[in-house]
Amino acid sequence: MKMRNPPVNSLSLEFLTELLISLEKLESDKAFHAIILTSDCPGIFSAGLDLMEMCGRDPTHYAEYWKAVQELWLRFYLSHLVVISAINGVNAAGGCLLALSCDYRVLADNPKYAMGLNETLLGIIAPFWFKDTLVNTVGHRTAERALQLGLLFPPAEALQVGMVDKVVPEDQVLSAARSELAQWLAIPGHARQLTKSLMRKPTADRLLKERDADIQNFVRFISRDAIQKALRVYLEKLKQKKT
Ligand SMILES: CCCCCCCC/C=C\CC(=O)SCCNC(=O)CCNC(=O)[C@H](O)C(C)(C)COP(=O)(O)OP(=O)(O)OC[C@H]1O[C@@H](n2cnc3c(N)ncnc32)[C@H](O)[C@@H]1OP(=O)(O)O
């Protein structure tokens, strides 16, 4: 599955919906057993959630958007398919969450390709299920530091803290993901799937139990004047970078 939403694979509502439909199609076709998730945008895996979906819109839109973000995470996190991400570019916040929801992560060895949950740098906070997904991957202490400081880890550090499983030269990301896949596909499918569910269901259940409350929290939080202002300032900084 190659993500293509130029220029930066931001997760707009439309793009999230496309990803969901693609995943559902693959999941419902018995011929498919695995996905390698990668990017078709040079140098960028994903710039995360689309800031334009969270800025200057109405509460109904925020609620619809957040429901789609929740759905994408739940579907990827609990997918019965083996999902491996071949991370071939910078990967921030919501994009990093997507990669953390995979079963295995291969990252291209390029110092520009940092990844992490950098929400605090924007003046926003990672929701509890982003936090849980990170804690399940790197452990509590590393997650605590990474989340508070909004750290984006370059490849060597991402490997060292366990945010990714393998770092390889850029031209080998896909072949490394394919080689890894062979090992996962050699395991009897039902045993692997039930074990995945055993490991992940408690984390997903936390959100499933509080889904509506989580949407309401998001809408309240993102509608605040101070948060809207912080997002506008951040977007402006991104644009000024060019001049
Ligand atoms: C109680 C519950 C509370 C819940 C709170 C909310 C929780 C929200 C959770 C997650 C949030 C997110 O995912 S926020 C997104 C975070 N992402 C980032 O910080 C990355 C931002 N982008 C960049 O750093 C860079 O764009 C890049 C490194 C990814 C690429 O750099 P490059 O130089 O190649 O490209 P540009 O920076 O020039 O960008 C091109 C173009 O794209 C626009 N852009 C970039 N990122 C986004 C984005 N995330 N959303 C929307 N648009 C984005 C950028 O402004 C440029 O636009 P223009 O061409 O119009 O200038």
The ligand as a MOL file (V3000), in Angstrom:
LIG
                    3D

  0  0  0     0  0            999 V3000
M  V30 BEGIN CTAB
M  V30 COUNTS 61 63 0 0 0
M  V30 BEGIN ATOM
M  V30 1 C -8.1120 15.7740 24.5920 0
M  V30 2 C -7.7330 15.3010 23.2280 0
M  V30 3 C -6.8020 16.2740 22.5780 0
M  V30 4 C -6.4650 15.8920 21.1780 0
M  V30 5 C -5.5420 16.9040 20.5870 0
M  V30 6 C -5.2140 16.7120 19.1410 0
M  V30 7 C -4.3300 15.5880 18.9010 0
M  V30 8 C -3.8210 15.6150 17.4780 0
M  V30 9 C -2.9410 14.5120 17.2260 0
M  V30 10 C -2.0220 14.4640 16.2370 0
M  V30 11 C -1.6960 15.7070 15.5580 0
M  V30 12 C -0.9500 15.6870 14.2760 0
M  V30 13 O -0.6760 14.7290 13.5850 0
M  V30 14 S -0.6080 17.2800 13.8730 0
M  V30 15 C 0.4970 17.2330 12.5160 0
M  V30 16 C 1.9040 17.2140 13.0130 0
M  V30 17 N 2.7820 17.2530 11.9020 0
M  V30 18 C 3.8930 17.9930 11.8590 0
M  V30 19 O 4.2750 18.6450 12.7970 0
M  V30 20 C 4.6500 17.9910 10.5610 0
M  V30 21 C 4.4970 19.3200 9.8920 0
M  V30 22 N 5.1550 19.3500 8.6090 0
M  V30 23 C 6.4980 19.4330 8.4740 0
M  V30 24 O 7.2600 19.4610 9.4130 0
M  V30 25 C 7.0150 19.5240 7.0580 0
M  V30 26 O 5.9540 19.8840 6.2180 0
M  V30 27 C 7.6310 18.2080 6.5530 0
M  V30 28 C 8.9550 17.9450 7.2840 0
M  V30 29 C 6.6710 17.0250 6.7260 0
M  V30 30 C 7.9140 18.3450 5.0300 0
M  V30 31 O 8.7400 19.4710 4.8220 0
M  V30 32 P 8.8840 20.0710 3.3540 0
M  V30 33 O 9.8610 21.1890 3.4580 0
M  V30 34 O 9.1470 18.9970 2.3790 0
M  V30 35 O 7.4220 20.6050 2.9810 0
M  V30 36 P 6.7000 21.9210 3.5470 0
M  V30 37 O 6.9330 22.0720 4.9930 0
M  V30 38 O 7.0190 23.0600 2.6560 0
M  V30 39 O 5.1560 21.4830 3.3650 0
M  V30 40 C 4.5450 21.4740 2.0850 0
M  V30 41 C 3.1140 21.9720 2.2360 0
M  V30 42 O 2.4180 21.0650 3.0930 0
M  V30 43 C 1.8610 21.7830 4.1900 0
M  V30 44 N 1.8420 20.8840 5.3620 0
M  V30 45 C 2.8700 20.3180 5.9750 0
M  V30 46 N 2.4650 19.5280 6.9890 0
M  V30 47 C 1.1160 19.6140 7.0010 0
M  V30 48 C 0.1060 19.0290 7.8220 0
M  V30 49 N 0.3900 18.1760 8.8350 0
M  V30 50 N -1.1590 19.3500 7.5670 0
M  V30 51 C -1.4910 20.1840 6.5600 0
M  V30 52 N -0.5750 20.7780 5.7410 0
M  V30 53 C 0.7030 20.4890 5.9720 0
M  V30 54 C 2.7800 22.9790 4.3820 0
M  V30 55 O 2.1510 23.9910 5.0970 0
M  V30 56 C 3.0620 23.3380 2.9380 0
M  V30 57 O 1.9290 24.0270 2.4490 0
M  V30 58 P 2.0700 25.1830 1.3480 0
M  V30 59 O 2.6860 24.5220 0.1530 0
M  V30 60 O 0.6830 25.6510 1.1280 0
M  V30 61 O 2.9630 26.2480 1.9550 0
M  V30 END ATOM
M  V30 BEGIN BOND
M  V30 1 1 1 2
M  V30 2 1 2 3
M  V30 3 1 3 4
M  V30 4 1 4 5
M  V30 5 1 5 6
M  V30 6 1 6 7
M  V30 7 1 7 8
M  V30 8 1 8 9
M  V30 9 2 9 10
M  V30 10 1 10 11
M  V30 11 1 11 12
M  V30 12 2 12 13
M  V30 13 1 12 14
M  V30 14 1 14 15
M  V30 15 1 15 16
M  V30 16 1 16 17
M  V30 17 1 17 18
M  V30 18 2 18 19
M  V30 19 1 18 20
M  V30 20 1 20 21
M  V30 21 1 21 22
M  V30 22 1 22 23
M  V30 23 2 23 24
M  V30 24 1 23 25
M  V30 25 1 25 26
M  V30 26 1 25 27
M  V30 27 1 27 28
M  V30 28 1 27 29
M  V30 29 1 27 30
M  V30 30 1 30 31
M  V30 31 1 31 32
M  V30 32 2 32 33
M  V30 33 1 32 34
M  V30 34 1 32 35
M  V30 35 1 35 36
M  V30 36 2 36 37
M  V30 37 1 36 38
M  V30 38 1 36 39
M  V30 39 1 39 40
M  V30 40 1 40 41
M  V30 41 1 41 42
M  V30 42 1 41 56
M  V30 43 1 42 43
M  V30 44 1 43 44
M  V30 45 1 43 54
M  V30 46 1 44 45
M  V30 47 1 44 53
M  V30 48 2 45 46
M  V30 49 1 46 47
M  V30 50 1 47 48
M  V30 51 2 47 53
M  V30 52 1 48 49
M  V30 53 2 48 50
M  V30 54 1 50 51
M  V30 55 2 51 52
M  V30 56 1 52 53
M  V30 57 1 54 55
M  V30 58 1 54 56
M  V30 59 1 56 57
M  V30 60 1 57 58
M  V30 61 2 58 59
M  V30 62 1 58 60
M  V30 63 1 58 61
M  V30 END BOND
M  V30 END CTAB
M  END
